[in-house]
Amino acid sequence: MPDKIEELLREPLVVINLGLKGFAASLEKQEVEVIQVDWIPPAGGDEEMIDLLDKLL
């Protein structure tokens, strides 16, 4: 198993970044491939609205 982990760690790193664009920018400066996903919490994070949305689904 350690050989597979070592092999994986030798592969180029690709990061999926959710939300914080500054984090993606600092990785890109280090020449890390970044996939940026623009994500925000449902209903702006308002728990009451989230509960209502959950009921609709």
DOGU-681992 format. One record per residue (C-alpha): residue in three letters; chain; x, y, z. Coordinates in steps of 0.02 Angstrom, whole numbers, padded with zeros to 5 digits. Last residue first. Example, Ala and Ser with C-alpha at 12.3 -4.5 7.8 and 13.67 -1.06 7.14 Angstrom:
DOGU-681992
+------+-------+--------+--------+--------+
: rest : kette :     px :     py :     pz :
+------+-------+--------+--------+--------+
:  ser :     A :  00684 : -00053 :  00357 :
:  ala :     A :  00615 : -00225 :  00390 :
+------+-------+--------+--------+--------+
This chain:
DOGU-681992
+------+-------+--------+--------+--------+
: rest : kette :     px :     py :     pz :
+------+-------+--------+--------+--------+
:  leu :     A : -01861 :  00956 : -00107 :
:  leu :     A : -01984 :  01088 : -00050 :
:  lys :     A : -01957 :  01043 :  00133 :
:  asp :     A : -01770 :  01065 :  00112 :
:  leu :     A : -01801 :  01239 :  00042 :
:  leu :     A : -01899 :  01287 :  00197 :
:  asp :     A : -01762 :  01220 :  00311 :
:  ile :     A : -01631 :  01317 :  00212 :
:  met :     A : -01735 :  01474 :  00231 :
:  glu :     A : -01736 :  01453 :  00420 :
:  glu :     A : -01550 :  01415 :  00419 :
:  asp :     A : -01500 :  01573 :  00325 :
:  gly :     A : -01333 :  01523 :  00247 :
:  gly :     A : -01357 :  01633 :  00094 :
:  ala :     A : -01510 :  01531 :  00047 :
:  pro :     A : -01396 :  01386 : -00001 :
:  pro :     A : -01214 :  01414 :  00046 :
:  ile :     A : -01108 :  01492 : -00092 :
:  trp :     A : -01008 :  01404 : -00225 :
:  asp :     A : -00905 :  01469 : -00370 :
:  val :     A : -00802 :  01316 : -00411 :
:  gln :     A : -00621 :  01351 : -00460 :
:  ile :     A : -00521 :  01208 : -00534 :
:  val :     A : -00339 :  01236 : -00487 :
:  glu :     A : -00180 :  01171 : -00568 :
:  val :     A : -00033 :  01210 : -00454 :
:  glu :     A :  00096 :  01329 : -00526 :
:  gln :     A :  00141 :  01402 : -00356 :
:  lys :     A :  00057 :  01565 : -00408 :
:  glu :     A : -00094 :  01457 : -00452 :
:  leu :     A : -00100 :  01395 : -00273 :
:  ser :     A : -00103 :  01574 : -00208 :
:  ala :     A : -00242 :  01619 : -00329 :
:  ala :     A : -00348 :  01469 : -00280 :
:  phe :     A : -00341 :  01519 : -00096 :
:  gly :     A : -00386 :  01698 : -00141 :
:  lys :     A : -00536 :  01634 : -00238 :
:  leu :     A : -00618 :  01565 : -00082 :
:  gly :     A : -00773 :  01476 : -00146 :
:  leu :     A : -00741 :  01292 : -00170 :
:  asn :     A : -00568 :  01249 : -00238 :
:  ile :     A : -00537 :  01087 : -00331 :
:  val :     A : -00350 :  01057 : -00327 :
:  val :     A : -00247 :  00963 : -00457 :
:  leu :     A : -00075 :  00903 : -00401 :
:  pro :     A :  00041 :  00822 : -00527 :
:  glu :     A :  00074 :  00639 : -00484 :
:  arg :     A :  00221 :  00594 : -00371 :
:  leu :     A :  00106 :  00589 : -00219 :
:  leu :     A :  00000 :  00453 : -00301 :
:  glu :     A :  00152 :  00343 : -00329 :
:  glu :     A :  00205 :  00364 : -00148 :
:  ile :     A :  00030 :  00316 : -00092 :
:  lys :     A :  00029 :  00164 : -00208 :
:  asp :     A :  00199 :  00109 : -00142 :
:  pro :     A :  00137 :  00129 :  00038 :
:  met :     A :  00000 :  00000 :  00000 :
+------+-------+--------+--------+--------+
